[in-house]
Amino acid sequence: MPVVVIGATGTVGGAVARALLKDHRFTVRAVTRTPSTDQARALAEEGAVVVAADLNDTRSLCRVMEGAAGVFLTTNFWEHLSKQREIAHGMNAVDAAVMSNVHHFIMHGSDPTGADEPKCGYMDAKAAIEVYLRETSESLPFTVVKFPFLYENITSFFKPHLISPGLYTLPIPMESVPLDIMALQDIARCVVNIFLRPKNHMFRAVSLAGERMTVQHMADHLNKLFDDRTITYVKITPPDFATFDFQGSQDIAAMFTFLQKAQPRDTRVTRRIFHSVTIFDKWAMDNRDKLLAAMRGDDDTPR
Ligand SMILES: NC(=O)c1ccc[n+]([C@@H]2O[C@H](COP(=O)([O-])OP(=O)(O)OC[C@H]3O[C@@H](n4cnc5c(N)ncnc54)[C@H](OP(=O)(O)O)[C@@H]3O)[C@@H](O)[C@H]2O)c1
């Protein structure tokens, strides 16, 4: 089954492309604007067909989708920080999939932020793309996969932050509210399974979660890994986070304002799609070295 993965050279799309390749029932067309990069070459070595297209150019997307049965789309806000651009990218991908008679379009979606709440550009963009997708759904069977907070965020953007010698905090503004979380490779496996068994997921959105826990509970799990340092949770609120001095801090803060009030996700829904979901404790043990590297500051995934 030929599947086009848009965002394949990135973190999210790369996980989906690799999960599809690992399954062996798919051929993967990995989309990039620049096929000469190390990320694109690595995908080619792992068996993907690297194809050039740009989300700004619908015709280029039609070319790479020709004869494809499936498309996975993740759009990216962080390169331009523009909700409107992310929406336009998503709409172009939907238009191209319709024109190419794709059988199943799976997009990385999101709930929108609330009407009277602070706005998160990347959440609202994905929600707007879903609205557009639903308007065209007569000609394009689709599934929207809403991601939870990734375990991997703990080794990258939300890594433990040193506050005093030997003492770290997790800079996640959830206060005492539990957070829906999951490993990226398990989310990718869910996407594969939805491509393989689409029946119950067509024309629907599915909200994934492997576990639900407070940030302090996450810190407690991480603490079992180290005897030379302590990871704790120093309360931080979304308004505190919004004052951080980098572009997009207010979008992230708005996301956590939303998540603090969001309905808990039903982890049984996720386990019906993929039963062997990795628990956070196990993921933390398996990724101890990455956590240490992140705390040393030599991880390579800052945004
Ligand atoms: N739920 C969570 O906890 C969580 C965590 C991380 C990320 N995310 C979300 O996941 C999404 C993807 O993030 P990521 O971390 O995977 O991003 P990333 O690693 O920066 O990768 C971005 C990808 O988008 C592609 N891309 C960007 N502009 C494009 C264009 N005009 N045409 C074609 N491809 C284009 C890039 O391809 P080339 O550069 O090769 O062309 C690359 O493959 C974002 O919306 C992000 O907010 C969610």
The ligand as an SDF file (V2000), in Angstrom:
LIG
                    3D

 48 52  0  0  0  0  0  0  0  0999 V2000
    1.7850   16.6220   20.9330 N   0  0  0  0  0  0  0  0  0  0  0  0
    3.0470   16.9740   21.2030 C   0  0  0  0  0  0  0  0  0  0  0  0
    3.5020   16.8810   22.3480 O   0  0  0  0  0  0  0  0  0  0  0  0
    3.9210   17.4660   20.0810 C   0  0  0  0  0  0  0  0  0  0  0  0
    5.3030   17.4080   20.2170 C   0  0  0  0  0  0  0  0  0  0  0  0
    6.1140   17.8170   19.1650 C   0  0  0  0  0  0  0  0  0  0  0  0
    5.5180   18.3540   18.0220 C   0  0  0  0  0  0  0  0  0  0  0  0
    4.1700   18.4390   17.9330 N   0  0  0  0  0  0  0  0  0  0  0  0
    3.5440   19.0140   16.7240 C   0  0  0  0  0  0  0  0  0  0  0  0
    3.7920   18.1550   15.6300 O   0  0  0  0  0  0  0  0  0  0  0  0
    3.9110   18.9090   14.4180 C   0  0  0  0  0  0  0  0  0  0  0  0
    5.1700   18.5070   13.6990 C   0  0  0  0  0  0  0  0  0  0  0  0
    6.2320   18.7720   14.5580 O   0  0  0  0  0  0  0  0  0  0  0  0
    7.6590   18.1150   14.3960 P   0  0  0  0  0  0  0  0  0  0  0  0
    8.3090   18.2550   15.7320 O   0  0  0  0  0  0  0  0  0  0  0  0
    7.5390   16.7900   13.7560 O   0  0  0  0  0  0  0  0  0  0  0  0
    8.3330   19.1500   13.3750 O   0  0  0  0  0  0  0  0  0  0  0  0
    9.8050   19.1080   12.7450 P   0  0  0  0  0  0  0  0  0  0  0  0
   10.6040   18.0110   13.3500 O   0  0  0  0  0  0  0  0  0  0  0  0
   10.3360   20.4960   12.8090 O   0  0  0  0  0  0  0  0  0  0  0  0
    9.5460   18.7360   11.2180 O   0  0  0  0  0  0  0  0  0  0  0  0
    8.8010   19.5810   10.3820 C   0  0  0  0  0  0  0  0  0  0  0  0
    8.4480   18.7880    9.1460 C   0  0  0  0  0  0  0  0  0  0  0  0
    7.5430   19.5600    8.3520 O   0  0  0  0  0  0  0  0  0  0  0  0
    8.0290   19.5780    7.0090 C   0  0  0  0  0  0  0  0  0  0  0  0
    7.6130   20.8380    6.3810 N   0  0  0  0  0  0  0  0  0  0  0  0
    7.6190   22.0630    6.9320 C   0  0  0  0  0  0  0  0  0  0  0  0
    7.1970   22.9720    6.0250 N   0  0  0  0  0  0  0  0  0  0  0  0
    6.9110   22.2860    4.8860 C   0  0  0  0  0  0  0  0  0  0  0  0
    6.4560   22.6680    3.5950 C   0  0  0  0  0  0  0  0  0  0  0  0
    6.1910   23.9570    3.2930 N   0  0  0  0  0  0  0  0  0  0  0  0
    6.2780   21.7050    2.6800 N   0  0  0  0  0  0  0  0  0  0  0  0
    6.5560   20.3910    2.9510 C   0  0  0  0  0  0  0  0  0  0  0  0
    6.9930   19.9690    4.1690 N   0  0  0  0  0  0  0  0  0  0  0  0
    7.1770   20.9190    5.1100 C   0  0  0  0  0  0  0  0  0  0  0  0
    9.5340   19.4730    7.1230 C   0  0  0  0  0  0  0  0  0  0  0  0
   10.0470   18.9600    5.9090 O   0  0  0  0  0  0  0  0  0  0  0  0
   11.3820   19.5170    5.1630 P   0  0  0  0  0  0  0  0  0  0  0  0
   11.9990   20.5570    6.0510 O   0  0  0  0  0  0  0  0  0  0  0  0
   12.2420   18.2940    4.9900 O   0  0  0  0  0  0  0  0  0  0  0  0
   10.9060   20.0580    3.8690 O   0  0  0  0  0  0  0  0  0  0  0  0
    9.6550   18.4660    8.2550 C   0  0  0  0  0  0  0  0  0  0  0  0
    9.5020   17.1550    7.7720 O   0  0  0  0  0  0  0  0  0  0  0  0
    3.8790   20.3770   14.8330 C   0  0  0  0  0  0  0  0  0  0  0  0
    2.5970   20.8730   14.5920 O   0  0  0  0  0  0  0  0  0  0  0  0
    4.1570   20.3450   16.3120 C   0  0  0  0  0  0  0  0  0  0  0  0
    3.5620   21.4060   16.9930 O   0  0  0  0  0  0  0  0  0  0  0  0
    3.3660   17.9810   18.9230 C   0  0  0  0  0  0  0  0  0  0  0  0
  1  2  1  0
  2  3  2  0
  2  4  1  0
  4  5  1  0
  4 48  2  0
  5  6  2  0
  6  7  1  0
  7  8  2  0
  8  9  1  0
  8 48  1  0
  9 10  1  0
  9 46  1  0
 10 11  1  0
 11 12  1  0
 11 44  1  0
 12 13  1  0
 13 14  1  0
 14 15  2  0
 14 16  1  0
 14 17  1  0
 17 18  1  0
 18 19  2  0
 18 20  1  0
 18 21  1  0
 21 22  1  0
 22 23  1  0
 23 24  1  0
 23 42  1  0
 24 25  1  0
 25 26  1  0
 25 36  1  0
 26 27  1  0
 26 35  1  0
 27 28  2  0
 28 29  1  0
 29 30  1  0
 29 35  2  0
 30 31  1  0
 30 32  2  0
 32 33  1  0
 33 34  2  0
 34 35  1  0
 36 37  1  0
 36 42  1  0
 37 38  1  0
 38 39  2  0
 38 40  1  0
 38 41  1  0
 42 43  1  0
 44 45  1  0
 44 46  1  0
 46 47  1  0
M  CHG  2   8   1  16  -1
M  END
$$$$
